[in-house]
Amino acid sequence: MQPDNNHKHTTPKPPWLKRRLPSGPVYEQVRAFLKKGHLHTVCQEARCPNMWECFSQKTATFLILGDRCTRNCGFCAVVHGPATPLDFEEPSRVAEAVEKMALQYVVITSVTRDDLSDGGAGLFAETIKHIRERMPGTFIEVLTPDFLGDINAIKKVIHERPDVFNHNVETVPRLYSLVRPQADYQRSLKVLEIAKNIDPDIITKSGIMLGFGETEQEVIETFQDLLNVRCNILTIGQYLQPTKQHLPVMRFVPPEEFQKLRDEAIRMGFDEVAAGPFVRSSYHAKELFGAI
């Protein structure tokens, strides 16, 4: 089924997508701390369904380079608009937050900044550097944009030796013009390949969402494309429409199908796979990394 373009179609959520949202003092403490430090998290900006759980466990995925994205993907709740000037104090504030929260594993991601000559790679590198200085034992995962495929930008990030280099393909190639109109499937694969070529020992990771109208065969072919560029870790989750202005959900995939896809992906050769309705790129990232 091909998704329509008027975004008015809605599909009722099935029972397996209903969950109790934890809150409490720890959640409120983390939220207040992030607000005080003028820090953004992808948890909040992208309206992640796991935000309450992660905050309650004192974990967060930090969103750097501002809170405005130069691209306007059909699935993403991060605001599209004029980019803000770079905040060169942001890396030190993120590192301070990591230290004060005593995080053992941190994920650094960003909006896409096509307006910058290096796509923001330099600030990624500085953020890694500052965290290493304050918390040398903390594992660092970066979830980067495609940097327009610029090898020098990717080198800047890899040079600081993050433990995991993550870049999501998000969907199957046929649906890119609808889901990621300003991105390119082959370019995203190339980003992962370049990272591995620069440092063959680095763990690479990617993710795909289901529910846009993709077929099972297309999903399996995407798995193989990722394996062809030596991707180690795969995440598979359910797309959830963040607002009525975003792409509709064409299908809610039941948990047993996620398990089937996980089994197949492991059989095909991925080192570790997380699959399920609530799985997101950085959800249980520490556990996935530790399982390898």
C-alpha positions in Angstrom: 0.0 0.0 0.0 1.3 3.4 -0.9 0.9 6.2 1.7 -1.3 9.1 0.7 0.0 12.7 0.7 -2.8 14.5 2.5 -1.8 13.1 5.9 -5.4 12.9 7.0 -5.6 9.1 7.2 -5.4 7.8 10.8 -5.3 4.2 12.1 -6.4 3.4 15.6 -3.6 2.2 17.8 -3.7 -1.5 18.7 -3.6 -2.7 22.3 0.2 -3.5 22.2 1.0 0.2 21.7 -0.7 1.2 25.0 1.7 1.5 27.9 1.8 3.2 31.2 4.1 6.2 31.3 6.3 6.3 34.3 7.0 9.6 36.0 7.9 10.6 39.5 10.6 12.6 41.2 13.6 11.2 39.2 11.8 12.0 35.9 11.1 15.6 37.1 14.6 16.0 38.4 16.2 15.1 35.0 13.7 17.3 33.1 14.4 20.3 35.4 18.2 19.7 35.1 18.1 19.7 31.3 16.0 22.8 31.2 18.3 24.7 33.6 21.3 23.7 31.5 19.6 24.9 28.3 20.1 21.5 26.8 18.0 19.8 24.2 17.2 16.1 24.0 15.8 14.1 21.1 13.6 12.5 23.7 11.6 15.8 24.0 12.1 17.4 20.5 11.1 14.2 18.7 8.3 13.2 21.1 9.9 9.8 21.8 7.4 7.4 23.4 10.2 6.1 25.7 11.0 9.6 27.1 9.3 9.0 30.5 11.0 5.6 30.9 14.5 6.9 30.0 14.2 10.0 32.0 13.1 8.0 35.0 16.2 5.9 34.6 18.4 9.0 34.4 19.4 8.5 30.8 18.9 10.8 27.8 20.0 11.2 24.2 21.4 14.7 23.8 20.4 16.8 20.8 23.2 19.2 19.8 23.4 21.9 17.0 20.2 23.6 18.1 16.6 22.5 17.9 15.7 23.6 14.4 16.4 21.3 11.5 17.2 22.4 7.9 15.4 19.4 6.5 11.7 18.6 6.8 11.2 14.8 6.9 7.7 13.5 6.8 8.0 11.4 9.9 10.0 13.7 12.3 8.6 15.9 15.0 11.8 18.0 15.3 10.9 21.5 14.2 11.9 22.6 10.7 12.9 26.2 10.3 15.8 28.8 10.2 18.8 27.3 12.0 20.1 29.1 15.0 23.7 30.2 15.4 26.1 27.5 16.8 26.5 27.5 20.5 30.2 26.7 21.1 29.6 26.3 24.8 27.1 23.5 24.2 29.8 20.7 24.2 31.0 21.7 27.7 27.4 21.9 29.0 26.6 18.4 27.6 29.7 17.0 29.2 28.8 18.7 32.5 25.4 17.1 32.3 26.9 13.7 31.6 29.1 14.0 34.7 26.4 15.3 37.0 24.0 12.5 35.9 26.8 10.0 36.2 25.9 8.4 32.9 27.8 5.3 31.9 26.6 5.5 28.4 25.6 8.5 26.4 24.1 9.1 23.0 24.8 12.3 21.1 22.7 13.2 18.1 21.7 16.4 16.3 19.4 18.1 14.0 20.6 18.2 10.3 22.5 21.3 9.6 23.0 21.5 5.8 23.7 25.2 6.3 27.1 24.5 7.9 30.2 23.7 5.8 30.9 20.5 7.8 27.3 19.8 8.7 28.1 20.3 12.4 30.8 17.5 12.6 33.2 19.8 14.4 30.7 20.3 17.3 30.1 16.5 17.4 33.9 16.1 17.8 34.1 18.8 20.5 31.3 17.2 22.4 33.0 13.8 22.4 36.2 15.4 23.5 34.6 17.3 26.4 32.9 14.2 27.6 36.1 12.2 27.5 37.8 14.8 29.6 35.2 14.8 32.3 34.1 11.2 32.1 36.8 9.0 30.6 35.0 5.8 31.4 31.7 6.7 29.8 30.8 5.0 26.5 29.8 7.4 23.8 27.5 6.7 20.8 26.9 9.3 18.1 23.8 9.3 16.0 24.8 11.6 13.1 23.1 13.1 10.1 24.5 12.2 6.7 26.8 15.3 6.5 25.9 15.3 2.8 28.3 12.4 2.4 31.3 14.6 3.2 34.2 12.2 4.1 36.1 15.0 5.9 33.2 15.7 8.1 32.8 12.0 9.0 36.6 11.9 9.7 36.3 14.7 12.2 33.8 12.6 14.2 35.6 9.3 13.9 38.9 10.9 14.8 37.6 11.4 18.4 36.9 7.7 18.6 33.2 7.3 19.6 32.4 3.8 20.7 29.5 3.5 18.3 28.8 5.4 15.1 25.1 5.4 14.3 23.4 6.7 11.2 19.8 5.7 10.4 18.5 4.8 6.9 15.0 5.1 8.5 13.0 3.4 5.7 13.3 1.4 2.5 14.6 3.1 -0.7 11.3 3.2 -2.5 9.8 5.4 0.2 12.6 7.9 0.5 10.9 10.6 -1.7 8.0 10.5 0.7 9.7 9.9 4.1 13.1 11.6 3.6 12.7 13.8 0.5 16.0 15.7 1.2 18.0 12.6 1.9 19.4 9.9 -0.3 19.4 6.1 0.5 22.7 5.3 -1.2 24.3 8.3 0.5 23.2 7.1 3.9 24.7 3.6 3.2 27.9 5.4 2.1 28.1 7.3 5.4 28.2 4.0 7.2 30.7 2.5 4.8 33.0 5.5 5.1 33.0 5.3 8.9 33.9 1.7 8.7 36.7 2.3 6.2 38.2 5.1 8.4 38.1 2.8 11.4 37.4 -0.9 10.7 37.1 -1.6 14.4 34.4 0.9 15.2 30.9 -0.5 15.8 28.4 0.9 13.3 24.7 1.0 13.8 21.6 1.9 11.8 17.8 1.8 12.2 14.7 1.4 10.2 11.0 2.2 11.1 8.1 0.2 9.9 4.6 1.3 9.1 5.1 3.5 6.0 3.8 1.0 3.5 7.0 -1.0 3.0 6.9 -4.7 2.1 8.7 -7.5 4.0 10.9 -8.2 1.0 11.9 -4.5 0.8 12.8 -4.6 4.5 14.9 -7.8 4.1 16.7 -6.2 1.1 17.5 -3.1 3.3 18.9 -5.4 5.9 21.2 -6.9 3.3 22.3 -3.4 2.0 23.3 -2.6 5.6 25.2 -5.8 6.0 27.0 -5.1 2.7 28.5 -1.9 4.3 29.4 -4.0 7.5 26.8 -2.5 9.8 27.0 -4.2 13.2 23.9 -3.2 15.1 20.3 -2.8 13.8 17.2 -1.3 15.4 13.7 -1.9 14.0 10.8 0.1 15.4 7.2 1.2 14.7 6.6 4.6 13.2 4.2 6.6 15.2 2.6 9.7 13.7 3.7 12.6 16.0 1.1 15.1 14.7 -1.7 15.3 12.1 0.7 17.2 9.8 3.1 14.2 9.6 2.8 11.1 7.5 0.0 8.7 8.5 0.7 5.2 9.9 -0.2 2.8 7.1 0.1 -0.3 9.4 0.9 -1.2 13.0 3.2 -4.2 13.0 2.4 -6.7 15.7 5.2 -7.8 18.2 5.4 -11.3 16.7 6.4 -9.8 13.3 9.1 -7.7 15.0 10.5 -10.9 16.6 10.4 -12.7 13.2 12.4 -9.8 11.6 14.8 -9.8 14.5 15.5 -13.5 14.1 16.0 -13.1 10.4 18.3 -10.2 10.8 20.5 -12.1 13.3 20.5 -15.1 10.9 21.6 -12.8 8.1 24.7 -11.7 10.1 24.0 -8.6 12.3 25.9 -8.8 15.7 22.9 -7.5 17.6 19.4 -6.4 16.8 16.6 -4.7 18.8 13.1 -5.0 17.3 9.8 -4.0 18.7 7.0 -1.5 18.5 8.7 0.9 21.0 12.3 0.4 19.8 14.1 3.6 18.8 17.7 4.3 17.7 19.0 5.0 21.2 16.6 2.9 23.2 18.5 0.4 25.4 21.7 1.5 23.4 23.9 0.5 26.4 22.5 -3.0 26.4 22.9 -3.5 22.7 26.5 -2.3 22.8 27.3 -4.5 25.8 25.8 -7.5 24.0 28.5 -7.5 21.3 
